[in-house]
Amino acid sequence: MSDNNTDRFNSIRVNQNGYSAQLPKFVAVLEDSPLLLYDHKGDLIRQYPNPGLKNDEASGDRLAVIDLENIPAGSYTLRCGDSSKEIIVKDKAYAELTDALIKALYYQRCGCALEKKHAGIFTHRACHTAPATDWDTKTIVKSIIGGWHDAGDFGKYVSPGAVTVAHMLYAYILFGDGCCDDLNIPESGNGTPDILNEARWELEWIMKMQREDGAFYHKLTKDHFAPFIMPEDDLDPEYMIAPTHNATADAVAVLSLASRVYAKFDPDFGKDMLSSALAGWDWLVKNQEFVPYMNPEGVRTGPYGDGRVSDELFWACCELYASTSDSKYLKEAENLYNWAKDGTQKPDGSDIFKTMIEKETEAHEKAKERFKNWKMPELTGLDLTRFGWSDVSGLGALCCLFVLKEKAGKVLGDELKSDFLKRSEEALERVNESVYRTSLRSDEYVWGSILSIMCNAMAMLVNHLLTGREDMRNGALSQLDYSLGLNSLDLSFVTGFGTYSVQNPHHRPSGADGIDAPVPGFIVGGPNKRWTYPETKQRLGEETPAARYYLDETPSADTNEVAIYWNSPVIFIAAFFNSL
């Protein structure tokens, strides 16, 4: 990482946001001495023996993790040898964090001004309000204002947006009490929870991305990334680019999901979303020639290419069945799941999407040949514990486990639950292998490593919800601890939270607004040793361990960018712990 704050390093790592009084309080020590706990008056109130330091492969550190166990709300000082750290214990440790993670998406709003009464010092004028042009058919021009800027750039993408909204909606469905504060956004006080008000900003934009034939454009971007300027100064033309099966299926799924959630607050909006989802479904059925997205010649913005579509189809089928009770969607979801469970490329019994799955297999084989130096894995069945934009299988699992329930039947009920519980054990195994209790192995720190960590946390939380297992809950809690400073870098990866937090995210407004502090509430991608820029490799070299392969510097998109779909799984996790 950058050289700033190097004097802060000592022998103690903590969750810098603060601990919940009702939950375990993990602390890492890097010195073979007892850990001493002092109260706010300076009196020694507890001493924890050191269990012995162990080597942590991913970070290169020798450390031990100690649970402070039951201590009441208050402020404390920890000491280990010559090192000390302040900590705080609260009854509601994650309320402010949850609110900020959601409010960060407000700061990503496109097409409107961010006014001082809602944005504070982080204001800007309305941006990207000009009509957009169809990249392939330049005579087609359409106004598509709204949505969220996807990441550190100003592009807007259907699949990442759909996944972000899905994380938020399932957080609301499962633990609404943990994510329903007034966020001081323009819609606050309208009778709808603000997490849904904010998600609606993206949902309305997704609907605008649908063509008349039912397909959804893949993305709305410039043909290049903007320089580090404020969004209202980005005046180059925007383009609607290439409808895809992946974007269409993701849109079908999230609009179907949202149609149920918003029915209580705005029935007409709910009906409109379901109609849009059904039109997208019809296009998928009629257009079986699956081709993975690649940027057309002349377009250099993020591709979000995905060589698989079976996971998107599975999620879409589950959500449509939940919304319509039409058994054809259940049958197709079962067919796709059975294919996945067998791990073969034969869509057994799949009448509707047989051709598309075959095309998926062909596309994967071509990609393996094209990228043979990457040693691409074989195409296997759906991983029900994945919740990111490139594998949405877990979102279909959430629908089956918590929405359909008994209605899911034997295959998508009992069998899927058993499969999920088995797969989620792998996440806990990673936690137990890591001395820091981080759910990644040393070779798994890639671009956006935080997403893998938070997907593992989601998997463990879902296991806990199904079984009541505290080890699964605690495993998920440790991933939140990691993001807030209990890591080798002694750094909170969430802007605005923690004693030492990220200061220079790869985020254009934060870099161009003339304000020293970054926009708050964003989590950055984190350490990445596998897909790194040459400049990062030159700075950090080959000897730097994977969990320390990070630069808190604005140009370092490979380690320090923000993304809406990195914030959203943390919203899910933080909302759970905030709801307890």
WOZI-V421315 format. One record per helix or strand. SS is the DSSP state (a for helix, b for strand). FROM is the first residue (numbers start at 1). TO is the last residue. Records with the same first field share a line. If there is no record, write none. Layout:
SS: FROM-TO  FROM-TO
//
This chain:
a: 6-8  95-107  116-119  158-178  194-208  231-233  245-264  267-286  310-324  327-342  354-370  372-374  393-433  442-444  449-467  470-483  508-512  534-540  546-548  557-560  564-579
b: 12-13  19-20  26-29  35-38  44-48  54-55  62-67  74-80  83-90  109-109  114-114  124-124  132-134  141-142  148-148  151-151  156-157  210-210  216-221  239-243  388-388  391-391  484-484  492-492  494-494  501-501  506-506  523-524  561-563
//
